[in-house]
Amino acid sequence: MKFSSAIFCASITTASAFVAPSTTSKASTAIRMGDEIPDIPEPEAPSAPVEPELPAMSQSMPFMERPPALDGSLAGDVGFDPLGFAKNSDDLMKYREAEVKHARLAMLAAAGWPISELFDAKLANTFGLDPVVQSADRAPSILNGGLGKVSPVYWGVCLAAAAAIDLYGIFKASKQPGYTPGDYGFDPLGLYPKDAEGQEWFKTAEIKNGRLAMIAITAFAVQEFVSGTGVVDETPLFFKPLGTTFHEMTNSGYIN
């Protein structure tokens, strides 16, 4: 009996050796682990920057179409070209170069014109010279006359300086990489900003003040020709101390 029981147990043990082990638990664990891993999206390729759409109409003259060459890339560009001078970008750069030069010259003239009317006679008397400004405090100009009083040496120096600056811009400055019209690298006081935003602000301020100066210097010449009076006397409030202005107005009967 004991021998039969031993044989029975041995047969059960031997049979169990040929049974494949259960993989249900391991498979379930693997499935759960796979479910827990999130899907990682593939990185998208960087898209090209979208350029802002240019307006169809001119910003300065909304009733006219924007000239094609004026694409807003230059500082102070408000789409003003009613006569269509700039046919392409090359024309635009040439006109901007001329505009910047005239703007800078006009800013110097707009400051120098009233200064000459205020101090020319005083300086001439100090150095024993004949005043160039007329007795009515009118600066010499084509409309006012009096240009013959200016020394030829002065005109020669002006022409030589203008020619030198122009030649430098044509043959050297304009050949530099990244050149913008009028950028001659002249900044002795280091006022020009280093960042792009500050540089754009300076360029816009310069061209806007230059355009205003061109209008102002034209108005000076026309006003003095029509009224026969210097601008410093016609509008002393802008050029003389308030005390002097009120004193002159009171004596002239303008203020009672």
Summary of the structure (lengths in Angstrom):
residues: 256
radius of gyration: 41.5
end to end distance: 149.2
largest distance: 153.5
contacts: 553
relative contact order: 0.09
helix: 55%
strand: 2%
